[in-house]
């Protein structure tokens, strides 16, 4: 058995500092020693402290102990490495000031104290404090007690995402979000949380508070686990960082066990496992790690005489899987020591699928190889082995796991057969039925040969060496993933650069993300009055647009292009006022005048009476469509958003012509309120109210 211990296993800096300080206080024998809560999360270490008379207390007993401390019987309280709440810390300080025989030693881990300061200094009523950690953990309770304003604790990225989806968190966008993590948080989970919060909020301050030693410990464990046949994670059942280490190792090495002591080592490891890795949580004493290593060595060699006899008589049979050590390598064969008096031989053909490969470049003396026993000769002491068979079986079992997970893989289509397509994934042949290929019925399947496709593995028969996949299901899964990614960040007012995909009389459809389309209504396409979208865009055009409204349930998105900054009426006001002269473009005629574009999208009316000082029958007598002329702005109607223009106002009036003087009209005569007009016919008389009298 080969045992490897991961780097950075056992006590971290903060735990070692706390235990060494506590042990120094015990050794001084100057006072009774108490710990405020468990100094670390390790049952064996706590049992050792209890045997030395050190008691763990909580807030219920603290005042009794403080007030009972006397010169002849002083007391010392050591604050645990995980820290305590702000209120508890302030109360301890107050009690120590009141009684000089009561002492407090703060052994809070410096990394934890750093998070306390962040929560205290960075939060107020206008912030949202988000802590990623286990809410019931003493470290987390302590951190949260320092935060002001809105505060949330989430154990995982999934919990954070579910909360955002199920609750109205719009207020988070209006505040500053402060985000930190429990010092022993799993690094990958922390990174997922960062991605989620950055998608949801723009004003975010992220503090990386994961202990650097914890981070390195997790990295070392992740590097070791895939290389091992089994992993042992040593630590207390209540230790947060030990649980995180177990989760990391379990993902990379299925045979991972969490143990507290050497007595918990699983017996099934012996006789069947060769490479075993060990890692340990931050609260695991170095001595406990050594005990586990020693115990494993004892168990490995402590075999009965009968077991040793059985081992020597053990035979190697065809179909067995054996592990051997390479003793020599030639151009055509690899020789292995597989135990007893048998030598295993793997030929080039049974070592790799590549006939041009060189064995000397693939393997060296001392390497360990697992191989399948093709046949064995007890007389010659030779066993013919196959590494390809083991690799193939491993590939099929891996494919079976992908089928259980519904995983999507990528590979090249190697051939088209009558009923579907074939894809080779390593040594595994994956069949894709025509109905699941994504090719229309009676379509040309051969068009996909040689192309790289993504396939969802639906079923694997390891014994029959058959695997079935679906290109169509993979495409659907990817589409759903894209949609979920889009909707997780989409919000009203957000801008996108999209491509015009389709056009109707009432608007255009724009793809703003892969597979995600929204519609721009014709009224939101431009400030100009248009009859059809084709007047301003074409299919295939790239266009900047933003979300006006959206319906997550129906996946409908309404888009727009118009903004207040591009509003022609606003631009007109910024550029011109009544009395200004503008260069305008004649765009249309009516019987009563001509319309001219002042700024793009905003027209003004030149009434027929304002076109010329001379009388004209119609506007086209003196103007042409498309002509540019100078015109004076004579009126702006704010309510109706209309502008009146005048060309006539810019021309000089004609000098009046001399005319012969006309004889003065006779003065009308008045009689009792009746006016007798000398210009009126004799038979008509005009009264004051304008009625005719005959």
ZAMI-193839 format. One record per residue (C-alpha): residue in three letters; x, y, z. Coordinates in steps of 0.1 Angstrom, whole numbers, padded with zeros to 4 digits, always signed. Example, Ala and Ser with C-alpha at 12.3 -4.5 7.8 and 13.67 -1.06 7.14 Angstrom:
Ala+0123-0045+0078
Ser+0137-0011+0071
//
This chain:
Unk+0000+0000+0000
Unk+0013+0034-0010
Unk+0001+0062+0014
Unk+0004+0099+0004
Unk-0004+0128+0026
Unk-0016+0160+0009
Unk+0002+0192+0015
Unk-0012+0217+0041
Unk-0029+0190+0061
Unk-0038+0194+0097
Unk-0037+0226+0119
Unk-0039+0259+0101
Unk-0022+0290+0113
Unk-0053+0303+0132
Unk-0060+0269+0149
Unk-0023+0264+0158
Unk-0021+0299+0173
Unk-0052+0293+0194
Unk-0041+0258+0207
Unk-0006+0270+0214
Unk-0019+0300+0233
Unk-0043+0279+0253
Unk-0017+0253+0261
Unk+0007+0280+0273
Unk-0021+0293+0296
Unk-0027+0258+0310
Unk+0010+0253+0316
Unk+0013+0285+0335
Unk-0012+0273+0362
Unk-0020+0309+0372
Unk-0057+0306+0370
Unk-0086+0284+0361
Unk-0089+0281+0323
Unk-0122+0282+0303
Unk-0128+0283+0266
Unk-0157+0304+0252
Unk-0172+0277+0230
Unk-0152+0248+0217
Unk-0117+0262+0209
Unk-0116+0241+0177
Unk-0139+0215+0161
Unk-0121+0183+0171
Unk-0136+0159+0196
Unk-0104+0142+0205
Unk-0086+0174+0212
Unk-0116+0187+0233
Unk-0116+0154+0253
Unk-0079+0160+0260
Unk-0086+0195+0273
Unk-0114+0182+0295
Unk-0090+0157+0311
Unk-0068+0187+0319
Unk-0096+0205+0336
Unk-0104+0230+0309
Unk-0141+0236+0305
Unk-0160+0250+0275
Unk-0186+0275+0285
Unk-0212+0298+0268
Unk-0229+0331+0276
Unk-0252+0316+0302
Unk-0223+0310+0326
Unk-0199+0338+0318
Unk-0212+0364+0343
Unk-0211+0339+0371
Unk-0175+0330+0364
Unk-0165+0366+0360
Unk-0181+0378+0392
Unk-0168+0347+0411
Unk-0131+0353+0402
Unk-0111+0364+0432
Unk-0074+0371+0439
Unk-0070+0336+0453
Unk-0091+0320+0425
Unk-0087+0340+0393
Unk-0102+0329+0360
Unk-0091+0331+0323
Unk-0115+0328+0294
Unk-0099+0319+0260
Unk-0120+0330+0230
Unk-0123+0302+0204
Unk-0106+0304+0170
Unk-0139+0308+0152
Unk-0146+0340+0172
Unk-0178+0352+0190
Unk-0205+0378+0184
Unk-0200+0415+0188
Unk-0223+0416+0218
Unk-0204+0387+0235
Unk-0171+0403+0228
Unk-0182+0437+0243
Unk-0196+0420+0273
Unk-0164+0400+0280
Unk-0144+0432+0278
Unk-0167+0450+0302
Unk-0165+0421+0327
Unk-0127+0421+0325
Unk-0126+0459+0332
Unk-0149+0454+0362
Unk-0129+0426+0378
Unk-0091+0425+0375
Unk-0092+0388+0385
Unk-0111+0379+0354
Unk-0090+0377+0323
Unk-0098+0373+0286
Unk-0075+0360+0259
Unk-0088+0366+0223
Unk-0077+0337+0201
Unk-0100+0346+0172
Unk-0083+0336+0139
Unk-0069+0368+0123
Unk-0087+0358+0090
Unk-0120+0357+0109
Unk-0112+0390+0126
Unk-0106+0405+0092
Unk-0142+0396+0081
Unk-0155+0412+0114
Unk-0139+0445+0104
Unk-0153+0443+0069
Unk-0188+0437+0082
Unk-0184+0466+0107
Unk-0168+0492+0084
Unk-0184+0485+0050
Unk-0221+0482+0060
Unk-0248+0507+0068
Unk-0285+0513+0061
Unk-0277+0518+0024
Unk-0260+0484+0019
Unk-0269+0448+0016
Unk-0244+0424+0033
Unk-0243+0389+0018
Unk-0222+0363+0035
Unk-0217+0329+0019
Unk-0214+0303+0046
Unk-0233+0280+0070
Unk-0257+0301+0090
Unk-0256+0280+0122
Unk-0217+0280+0123
Unk-0203+0300+0152
Unk-0179+0318+0128
Unk-0208+0330+0107
Unk-0230+0340+0136
Unk-0200+0361+0148
Unk-0195+0378+0114
Unk-0232+0387+0109
Unk-0234+0403+0144
Unk-0210+0431+0131
Unk-0231+0439+0100
Unk-0255+0468+0098
Unk-0285+0472+0075
Unk-0299+0444+0054
Unk-0281+0411+0058
Unk-0284+0376+0043
Unk-0265+0343+0047
Unk-0265+0317+0019
Unk-0250+0283+0022
Unk-0245+0278-0015
Unk-0248+0293-0049
Unk-0280+0274-0055
Unk-0295+0289-0024
Unk-0285+0324-0035
Unk-0299+0319-0070
Unk-0332+0305-0056
Unk-0336+0334-0033
Unk-0331+0360-0061
Unk-0356+0341-0083
Unk-0382+0338-0056
Unk-0380+0373-0040
Unk-0381+0409-0051
Unk-0345+0419-0049
Unk-0348+0451-0070
Unk-0337+0471-0040
Unk-0303+0454-0042
Unk-0296+0473-0074
Unk-0303+0506-0057
Unk-0279+0498-0028
Unk-0243+0488-0026
Unk-0240+0450-0021
Unk-0211+0439+0002
Unk-0202+0403-0003
Unk-0178+0381+0018
Unk-0174+0344+0026
Unk-0169+0322+0056
Unk-0131+0316+0058
Unk-0134+0279+0052
Unk-0159+0282+0022
Unk-0154+0259-0008
Unk-0135+0280-0034
Unk-0155+0267-0064
Unk-0188+0275-0047
Unk-0176+0310-0038
Unk-0167+0317-0075
Unk-0202+0305-0085
Unk-0218+0330-0060
Unk-0196+0358-0074
Unk-0209+0351-0109
Unk-0245+0351-0098
Unk-0243+0384-0078
Unk-0224+0402-0106
Unk-0251+0393-0131
Unk-0278+0406-0108
Unk-0262+0437-0094
Unk-0239+0463-0107
Unk-0228+0481-0075
Unk-0210+0453-0057
Unk-0180+0452-0035
Unk-0165+0417-0032
Unk-0141+0408-0004
Unk-0122+0375-0009
Unk-0121+0364+0028
Unk-0114+0327+0023
Unk-0084+0318+0043
Unk-0053+0314+0020
Unk-0043+0283+0039
Unk-0078+0268+0034
Unk-0077+0277-0003
Unk-0043+0260-0007
Unk-0054+0230+0014
Unk-0084+0225-0010
Unk-0061+0229-0040
Unk-0037+0203-0027
Unk-0065+0179-0020
Unk-0080+0184-0054
Unk-0046+0176-0071
Unk-0040+0145-0050
Unk-0075+0129-0051
Unk-0077+0120-0089
Unk-0044+0101-0086
Unk-0055+0079-0057
Unk-0076+0047-0055
Unk-0091+0060-0023
Unk-0089+0091-0001
Unk-0092+0095+0037
Unk-0103+0129+0050
Unk-0095+0132+0087
Unk-0114+0157+0108
Unk-0142+0164+0132
Unk-0178+0157+0122
Unk-0187+0193+0129
Unk-0157+0209+0112
Unk-0168+0230+0082
Unk-0135+0229+0064
Unk-0133+0191+0068
Unk-0167+0187+0052
Unk-0156+0210+0023
Unk-0125+0188+0018
Unk-0146+0157+0018
Unk-0169+0172-0009
Unk-0139+0181-0031
Unk-0122+0147-0028
Unk-0155+0128-0032
Unk-0161+0145-0066
Unk-0126+0135-0078
Unk-0122+0101-0061
Unk-0154+0081-0056
Unk-0138+0060-0028
Unk-0135+0089-0003
Unk-0141+0084+0035
Unk-0143+0110+0063
Unk-0129+0097+0096
Unk-0123+0112+0130
Unk-0097+0087+0144
Unk-0075+0058+0133
Unk-0103+0034+0146
Unk-0126+0047+0118
Unk-0104+0035+0089
Unk-0126+0013+0067
Unk-0113-0023+0065
Unk-0123-0027+0029
Unk-0093-0006+0019
Unk-0069-0034+0027
Unk-0061-0060+0001
Unk-0079-0042-0028
Unk-0065-0007-0027
Unk-0030+0002-0036
Unk-0027+0040-0036
Unk-0044+0058-0007
Unk-0043+0096-0001
Unk-0048+0114+0032
Unk-0058+0150+0038
Unk-0070+0166+0071
Unk-0091+0195+0082
Unk-0077+0227+0098
Unk-0087+0214+0133
Unk-0070+0180+0130
Unk-0039+0177+0152
Unk-0007+0165+0135
Unk-0005+0136+0160
Unk-0038+0123+0148
Unk-0026+0122+0112
Unk+0004+0102+0123
Unk-0018+0078+0142
Unk-0038+0071+0111
Unk-0007+0065+0090
Unk+0007+0041+0116
Unk-0026+0023+0120
Unk-0028+0018+0082
Unk+0007+0003+0081
Unk-0001-0021+0110
Unk-0033-0032+0094
Unk-0016-0037+0060
Unk+0011-0060+0074
Unk-0010-0077+0102
Unk-0022-0107+0082
Unk-0027-0141+0096
Unk-0006-0171+0086
Unk-0035-0186+0067
Unk-0040-0154+0047
Unk-0003-0154+0037
Unk-0006-0191+0026
Unk-0037-0183+0006
Unk-0019-0153-0010
Unk+0011-0175-0021
Unk-0013-0201-0036
Unk-0034-0175-0053
Unk-0037-0182-0091
Unk-0042-0157-0119
Unk-0072-0166-0141
Unk-0083-0154-0175
Unk-0107-0124-0172
Unk-0090-0111-0140
Unk-0079-0075-0137
Unk-0044-0073-0123
Unk-0020-0045-0114
Unk+0017-0049-0121
Unk+0049-0030-0121
Unk+0068-0025-0153
Unk+0101-0044-0153
Unk+0112-0039-0189
Unk+0101-0022-0221
Unk+0110-0031-0257
Unk+0098-0020-0291
Unk+0070-0046-0291
Unk+0063-0056-0255
Unk+0059-0044-0220
Unk+0068-0069-0191
Unk+0052-0065-0157
Unk+0057-0081-0123
Unk+0021-0091-0113
Unk+0031-0111-0082
Unk+0040-0146-0074
Unk+0060-0163-0101
Unk+0041-0149-0130
Unk+0053-0123-0155
Unk+0027-0103-0174
Unk+0033-0094-0210
Unk+0014-0066-0229
Unk+0021-0064-0267
Unk+0019-0032-0286
Unk-0014-0042-0301
Unk-0029-0048-0266
Unk-0013-0016-0252
Unk-0027+0011-0275
Unk-0050+0016-0306
Unk-0022+0036-0323
Unk+0000+0012-0343
Unk+0026+0039-0349
Unk+0030+0046-0311
Unk+0064+0038-0294
Unk+0061+0019-0262
Unk+0092+0036-0248
Unk+0075+0069-0251
Unk+0043+0057-0234
Unk+0056+0038-0204
Unk+0088+0034-0183
Unk+0103+0009-0159
Unk+0087+0013-0124
Unk+0053+0024-0138
Unk+0022+0007-0125
Unk-0004-0006-0150
Unk-0038-0022-0146
Unk-0044-0049-0173
Unk-0069-0075-0183
Unk-0057-0112-0182
Unk-0063-0126-0217
Unk-0048-0160-0208
Unk-0023-0174-0182
Unk+0001-0203-0184
Unk+0010-0217-0149
Unk+0037-0239-0166
Unk+0055-0210-0183
Unk+0047-0184-0156
Unk+0035-0161-0184
Unk+0002-0142-0185
Unk-0008-0124-0217
Unk-0024-0091-0207
Unk-0044-0063-0224
Unk-0043-0027-0213
Unk-0066-0017-0241
Unk-0093-0039-0226
Unk-0091-0022-0192
Unk-0091+0013-0209
Unk-0121+0003-0230
Unk-0140-0010-0200
Unk-0132+0022-0182
Unk-0144+0042-0211
Unk-0176+0023-0212
Unk-0182+0027-0175
Unk-0174+0065-0179
Unk-0199+0066-0207
Unk-0225+0048-0185
Unk-0219+0075-0158
Unk-0225+0102-0185
Unk-0258+0085-0194
Unk-0269+0086-0158
Unk-0260+0123-0156
Unk-0276+0131-0189
Unk-0242+0145-0199
Unk-0235+0162-0233
Unk-0203+0151-0251
Unk-0186+0163-0283
Unk-0173+0141-0311
Unk-0169+0137-0348
Unk-0195+0119-0369
Unk-0175+0090-0385
Unk-0202+0075-0407
Unk-0238+0075-0418
Unk-0257+0042-0418
Unk-0292+0034-0430
Unk-0309+0042-0398
Unk-0287+0069-0383
Unk-0252+0082-0376
Unk-0221+0068-0358
Unk-0198+0088-0336
Unk-0166+0075-0320
Unk-0158+0089-0286
Unk-0124+0074-0278
Unk-0130+0037-0281
Unk-0167+0039-0276
Unk-0190+0037-0306
Unk-0221+0059-0301
Unk-0251+0053-0324
Unk-0274+0083-0331
Unk-0308+0073-0346
Unk-0319+0093-0376
Unk-0350+0106-0357
Unk-0326+0121-0331
Unk-0300+0135-0355
Unk-0317+0168-0361
Unk-0318+0161-0398
Unk-0354+0164-0413
Unk-0371+0132-0422
Unk-0358+0118-0455
Unk-0329+0144-0453
Unk-0293+0137-0462
Unk-0276+0122-0431
Unk-0243+0120-0449
Unk-0240+0158-0448
Unk-0230+0155-0411
Unk-0202+0129-0417
Unk-0169+0145-0407
Unk-0185+0173-0387
Unk-0181+0177-0349
Unk-0214+0175-0331
Unk-0226+0177-0295
Unk-0245+0146-0284
Unk-0265+0138-0252
Unk-0259+0103-0241
Unk-0293+0086-0235
Unk-0285+0050-0229
Unk-0255+0027-0225
Unk-0254-0011-0225
Unk-0219-0019-0211
Unk-0222-0056-0215
Unk-0235-0053-0251
Unk-0211-0025-0258
Unk-0238-0003-0272
Unk-0244+0035-0266
Unk-0271+0056-0279
Unk-0271+0094-0282
Unk-0292+0124-0295
Unk-0280+0155-0313
Unk-0315+0169-0311
Unk-0316+0165-0272
Unk-0282+0181-0269
Unk-0293+0211-0289
Unk-0324+0214-0268
Unk-0304+0212-0236
Unk-0280+0238-0248
Unk-0308+0261-0259
Unk-0324+0258-0224
Unk-0291+0266-0208
Unk-0286+0296-0230
Unk-0322+0308-0222
Unk-0316+0303-0185
Unk-0283+0322-0187
Unk-0300+0350-0206
Unk-0330+0353-0183
Unk-0308+0353-0152
Unk-0292+0386-0163
Unk-0320+0402-0184
Unk-0336+0433-0171
Unk-0356+0462-0184
Unk-0335+0490-0198
Unk-0305+0467-0206
Unk-0289+0473-0240
Unk-0280+0446-0265
Unk-0264+0445-0300
Unk-0286+0422-0321
Unk-0292+0410-0356
Unk-0325+0415-0375
Unk-0338+0380-0383
Unk-0373+0387-0396
Unk-0396+0415-0406
Unk-0434+0421-0406
Unk-0456+0451-0413
Unk-0459+0458-0376
Unk-0422+0454-0366
Unk-0390+0434-0367
Unk-0376+0404-0348
Unk-0341+0408-0335
Unk-0318+0381-0321
Unk-0301+0397-0290
Unk-0284+0365-0278
Unk-0278+0331-0293
Unk-0313+0316-0298
Unk-0330+0346-0280
Unk-0352+0369-0300
Unk-0373+0400-0292
Unk-0396+0422-0312
Unk-0392+0459-0320
Unk-0426+0473-0328
Unk-0426+0497-0358
Unk-0435+0526-0335
Unk-0404+0519-0314
Unk-0380+0515-0344
Unk-0375+0552-0352
Unk-0388+0586-0344
Unk-0397+0591-0380
Unk-0432+0582-0392
Unk-0427+0551-0415
Unk-0452+0528-0432
Unk-0430+0497-0432
Unk-0398+0487-0412
Unk-0379+0481-0445
Unk-0377+0519-0448
Unk-0350+0519-0420
Unk-0337+0484-0416
Unk-0331+0452-0435
Unk-0329+0415-0425
Unk-0293+0408-0414
Unk-0286+0443-0402
Unk-0269+0448-0368
Unk-0289+0470-0345
Unk-0285+0484-0310
Unk-0316+0479-0289
Unk-0328+0477-0253
Unk-0355+0458-0234
Unk-0387+0478-0229
Unk-0407+0450-0214
Unk-0404+0413-0209
Unk-0425+0383-0197
Unk-0403+0356-0182
Unk-0432+0331-0181
Unk-0439+0333-0218
Unk-0403+0343-0227
Unk-0415+0373-0246
Unk-0393+0404-0250
Unk-0404+0438-0262
Unk-0375+0459-0276
Unk-0370+0495-0286
Unk-0345+0518-0303
Unk-0359+0552-0295
Unk-0343+0571-0266
Unk-0350+0606-0253
Unk-0315+0616-0264
Unk-0325+0609-0300
Unk-0359+0625-0298
Unk-0361+0649-0328
Unk-0383+0673-0308
Unk-0357+0675-0281
Unk-0329+0680-0306
Unk-0349+0707-0323
Unk-0353+0726-0290
Unk-0316+0722-0283
Unk-0307+0737-0317
Unk-0334+0763-0325
Unk-0358+0788-0310
Unk-0385+0810-0324
Unk-0370+0836-0347
Unk-0340+0814-0357
Unk-0333+0807-0394
Unk-0327+0771-0403
Unk-0316+0753-0435
Unk-0346+0730-0442
Unk-0354+0703-0468
Unk-0387+0702-0487
Unk-0402+0667-0482
Unk-0439+0670-0492
Unk-0467+0693-0506
Unk-0503+0698-0496
Unk-0528+0723-0511
Unk-0523+0746-0481
Unk-0484+0745-0480
Unk-0452+0725-0479
Unk-0436+0704-0452
Unk-0399+0707-0446
Unk-0375+0686-0425
Unk-0358+0709-0399
Unk-0338+0681-0382
Unk-0340+0644-0390
Unk-0374+0632-0379
Unk-0390+0666-0372
Unk-0408+0685-0399
Unk-0423+0720-0400
Unk-0451+0735-0421
Unk-0445+0764-0445
Unk-0480+0777-0451
Unk-0487+0787-0487
Unk-0491+0823-0475
Unk-0456+0821-0460
Unk-0438+0807-0491
Unk-0437+0839-0512
Unk-0448+0876-0510
Unk-0464+0871-0544
Unk-0496+0853-0547
Unk-0491+0816-0558
Unk-0516+0790-0568
Unk-0498+0760-0552
Unk-0465+0753-0534
Unk-0449+0735-0563
Unk-0450+0767-0583
Unk-0419+0779-0565
Unk-0406+0748-0546
Unk-0393+0714-0554
Unk-0392+0681-0533
Unk-0357+0676-0520
Unk-0347+0713-0523
Unk-0329+0729-0494
Unk-0340+0764-0485
Unk-0336+0788-0456
Unk-0367+0793-0435
Unk-0374+0813-0404
Unk-0391+0796-0374
Unk-0421+0818-0366
Unk-0440+0796-0341
Unk-0435+0764-0320
Unk-0466+0746-0306
Unk-0453+0727-0276
Unk-0486+0709-0269
Unk-0491+0696-0305
Unk-0453+0695-0312
Unk-0458+0715-0344
Unk-0435+0741-0360
Unk-0445+0769-0383
Unk-0419+0781-0409
Unk-0417+0811-0432
Unk-0397+0817-0463
Unk-0415+0850-0470
Unk-0402+0865-0437
Unk-0367+0863-0450
Unk-0375+0884-0482
Unk-0378+0922-0484
Unk-0414+0935-0491
Unk-0420+0951-0525
Unk-0421+0989-0527
Unk-0457+1002-0530
Unk-0467+1014-0565
Unk-0479+1051-0571
Unk-0517+1053-0578
Unk-0540+1082-0587
Unk-0559+1097-0558
Unk-0595+1087-0557
Unk-0622+1112-0549
Unk-0631+1112-0512
Unk-0662+1094-0504
Unk-0691+1114-0492
Unk-0697+1114-0455
Unk-0726+1091-0444
Unk-0755+1109-0429
Unk-0771+1099-0396
Unk-0807+1102-0387
Unk-0820+1087-0354
Unk-0794+1060-0353
Unk-0799+1050-0389
Unk-0769+1052-0413
Unk-0776+1062-0449
Unk-0747+1050-0471
Unk-0742+1069-0502
Unk-0724+1039-0517
Unk-0753+1015-0511
Unk-0780+1010-0537
Unk-0809+1033-0533
Unk-0833+1005-0524
Unk-0811+0993-0495
Unk-0809+1008-0460
Unk-0783+0994-0434
Unk-0794+0996-0398
Unk-0772+0994-0368
Unk-0776+0957-0365
Unk-0767+0951-0401
Unk-0802+0940-0413
Unk-0814+0951-0447
Unk-0846+0970-0450
Unk-0862+0975-0483
//
